Amino acid sequence: MKCVILAAGYATRLYPLTENFPKPLLKVGKKAILEWLVDDVDSNTDIHDFVIISNHKFAHHFEAWASASDKNVVVVDDGTSTNETRLGAVRDILFAVEQLGLDEDLLVMAGDNVLNFSLSNFVKFAMEKGTSCVMCHKEEELAKQQKTAIITVDENCCITTYEEKPKEPKGNLAVPPFYFYKKEDVKRIQEALEDGCNADAPGSFAAWLSHKTKMHAYVMEGKRYDIGDLKSYEEAQRIFG
């Protein structure tokens, strides 16, 4: 099993901080955003191999970080150099799978979030369920529900509906960019793209997959801090610094 971290974005909303430097390597407290995630997974799960998907513009920054790290990290350069030519999160996953010949279960996450809880229980949950899984949390504000993915689940945590940015949400469980994919489902990414899956949004593949096979959702036990702009970065600095 490997952990795949999506880090090929250009973070234009964080300029000038990220104009020439990747967002996942910005420091929050004494560690880079990326380090918070990698340290947790490496220390608290059986996953010890990491794949970081970068764009060409920032790949050398991640390679330097990986060289200095004591973790087993491979950096994949997707070849793009501008926000306009980016592959999109789903195509980036496929790119890494094909480049490295990955044929195993994958823990996939965005590299721009800091969590105040461990991902270990999510991984344990996914292993117990034996299916591809997503994390979720309650979101009560309609405006926020309309800007994210919303799911409903049954009494066994099995996903019953999955909608991206619904105008009229059927539930209040929002899905952040943390996914566990069984290896047989990873092999369906190309099929999903050919079927019209949005390549840009990281959750689009999970949404597509949920209509093809059984998936489960784990309600996360803490809070995540999505570093999307200067305000959210400053908040994370205040809390974790």
C-alpha positions in Angstrom: 0.0 0.0 0.0 1.2 3.5 -0.8 0.2 7.0 0.1 -0.2 9.3 -2.9 -0.2 13.1 -2.2 -1.6 15.5 -4.7 0.7 18.5 -4.9 0.6 19.6 -8.5 -1.5 22.8 -8.1 -0.3 26.3 -8.5 -2.0 27.9 -5.5 -2.7 31.2 -7.2 -4.8 32.4 -4.3 -1.8 32.4 -2.1 0.4 34.7 -4.3 3.0 36.0 -3.7 3.9 33.3 -1.2 3.4 30.5 -3.8 4.3 32.3 -7.0 7.7 30.5 -7.0 7.2 28.0 -4.2 4.8 25.1 -3.7 2.0 25.5 -1.1 2.5 22.0 0.5 6.0 23.0 1.5 4.9 26.2 3.3 5.7 26.0 7.0 2.9 25.7 9.5 4.5 25.9 12.9 7.9 24.1 12.7 6.9 21.8 9.8 5.8 22.1 6.2 2.2 21.3 5.5 3.3 18.2 3.7 5.3 17.0 6.7 2.3 17.0 9.0 0.6 14.5 6.7 3.6 12.3 6.0 4.8 12.1 9.6 1.3 11.1 10.8 0.8 8.4 8.1 4.4 7.0 8.5 4.2 6.9 12.3 0.6 5.7 12.9 -0.2 3.3 10.0 1.4 0.5 8.1 2.0 2.8 5.1 5.6 3.8 4.7 5.9 4.6 1.0 4.9 8.0 -0.4 4.4 9.3 -3.9 4.2 13.1 -4.3 2.7 14.3 -7.6 4.1 17.7 -8.5 4.1 20.0 -11.6 7.3 20.6 -13.4 7.6 24.2 -12.1 7.9 23.0 -8.5 9.2 19.5 -8.8 12.8 20.5 -7.8 11.5 21.9 -4.5 9.8 18.6 -3.7 12.8 16.6 -4.8 15.1 18.6 -2.5 12.6 18.1 0.4 12.4 14.3 -0.3 16.2 14.1 -0.4 16.5 15.6 3.0 13.6 13.5 4.5 14.1 10.2 6.3 10.9 8.9 4.7 10.6 6.7 1.6 9.4 9.3 -0.9 9.2 9.3 -4.7 8.4 12.6 -6.5 6.6 12.4 -9.9 6.8 15.4 -12.2 3.6 15.6 -14.3 5.3 17.9 -16.9 3.1 20.9 -16.6 4.4 24.4 -15.9 1.3 26.7 -15.7 -2.1 26.7 -14.1 -3.7 26.8 -17.5 -2.0 23.6 -18.7 -2.4 21.5 -15.4 -3.5 18.0 -15.8 -6.0 18.1 -13.0 -6.0 15.9 -9.8 -7.6 12.8 -11.4 -5.3 12.8 -14.4 -2.4 13.3 -12.0 -3.3 10.2 -10.1 -3.5 8.2 -13.3 -0.2 9.7 -14.5 1.6 8.5 -11.3 0.0 5.1 -11.5 1.2 4.6 -15.0 4.6 6.1 -14.5 5.4 4.0 -11.5 3.4 0.9 -12.4 1.4 1.1 -9.2 -0.7 -2.0 -8.6 -1.8 -1.8 -5.0 -4.3 -0.1 -2.6 -3.7 3.7 -2.4 -4.3 6.3 0.3 -4.8 9.5 -1.8 -4.9 13.0 -0.3 -4.4 16.6 -1.1 -1.1 18.0 0.1 -2.5 21.3 1.4 -4.4 20.3 4.5 -3.4 20.2 8.1 -5.3 17.9 10.5 -5.7 17.9 14.3 -6.2 14.2 14.3 -4.5 11.1 12.9 -5.5 9.4 9.6 -4.8 6.0 11.3 -8.4 5.3 12.1 -9.5 6.1 8.6 -7.0 3.6 7.2 -8.1 1.0 9.8 -11.8 1.7 8.9 -11.1 1.2 5.1 -9.2 -2.1 5.8 -12.1 -3.4 7.9 -14.7 -2.5 5.3 -12.7 -3.9 2.4 -13.9 -1.3 -0.1 -12.8 2.0 -1.4 -13.7 4.7 1.1 -13.9 8.5 1.6 -13.6 10.6 4.7 -16.5 13.0 5.6 -17.6 15.5 8.1 -20.9 17.3 8.9 -21.4 20.6 7.2 -24.5 22.6 8.2 -24.0 25.7 6.0 -25.9 25.5 2.7 -23.5 27.8 0.9 -20.6 25.6 1.9 -22.5 22.4 1.0 -23.1 23.8 -2.5 -19.3 24.3 -3.0 -18.2 20.8 -2.1 -19.1 17.1 -2.5 -22.0 15.9 -0.4 -22.9 12.3 0.4 -25.6 10.4 2.2 -24.9 7.0 3.9 -26.9 4.2 5.4 -26.7 2.6 8.8 -23.6 0.7 7.8 -21.7 3.8 6.5 -22.2 2.7 2.9 -22.5 5.6 0.5 -26.1 5.9 -0.9 -25.7 9.2 -2.8 -22.7 11.3 -3.9 -23.1 14.7 -5.5 -20.5 17.3 -6.4 -21.5 20.9 -5.6 -25.3 20.1 -5.4 -27.7 23.0 -5.6 -30.1 21.1 -3.4 -28.1 18.8 -1.1 -29.7 15.6 -0.1 -27.6 15.5 3.1 -25.0 17.3 5.2 -21.9 15.1 5.0 -19.1 16.9 3.1 -16.2 15.0 1.6 -12.7 16.5 2.0 -9.8 15.3 -0.3 -8.9 12.1 1.5 -9.6 8.8 -0.2 -8.7 5.1 0.2 -8.9 3.3 -3.2 -8.7 -0.5 -3.6 -6.3 -1.5 -6.3 -9.0 -2.9 -8.5 -10.8 0.5 -8.4 -7.6 2.4 -9.2 -7.5 0.5 -12.5 -10.9 2.2 -13.4 -9.6 5.8 -13.5 -9.1 5.8 -17.3 -12.6 4.4 -17.6 -14.0 7.2 -15.4 -12.2 9.9 -17.5 -13.6 8.4 -20.7 -17.0 8.4 -19.1 -16.8 12.2 -18.5 -15.4 12.3 -15.0 -14.1 15.8 -14.2 -10.3 15.6 -14.2 -9.7 18.7 -12.2 -11.6 18.0 -8.9 -9.9 15.4 -6.8 -13.2 14.0 -5.6 -14.7 13.5 -9.0 -13.3 10.0 -9.4 -14.7 8.9 -6.0 -18.1 10.3 -7.0 -18.0 8.4 -10.3 -16.8 5.2 -8.5 -19.6 5.4 -5.9 -22.1 4.8 -8.7 -20.3 1.8 -9.9 -19.4 -0.2 -6.8 -20.0 -0.2 -3.0 -18.1 2.4 -1.1 -18.0 3.4 2.6 -17.6 6.8 4.3 -15.7 7.4 7.6 -16.8 10.4 9.7 -13.5 12.1 10.7 -13.1 12.6 14.4 -11.4 16.0 14.3 -10.9 19.1 12.2 -9.0 19.8 9.0 -7.5 23.1 8.0 -7.6 23.6 4.3 -4.9 26.1 3.3 -6.6 27.8 0.4 -5.8 31.5 0.8 -3.8 33.8 3.0 -6.6 34.0 5.7 -6.7 30.2 6.1 -2.9 30.0 6.1 -2.7 32.6 8.9 -5.4 30.7 10.9 -3.4 27.4 10.6 -0.3 29.3 11.6 -2.1 30.6 14.7 -3.4 27.2 15.7 -0.4 25.0 15.0 2.3 27.5 15.5 
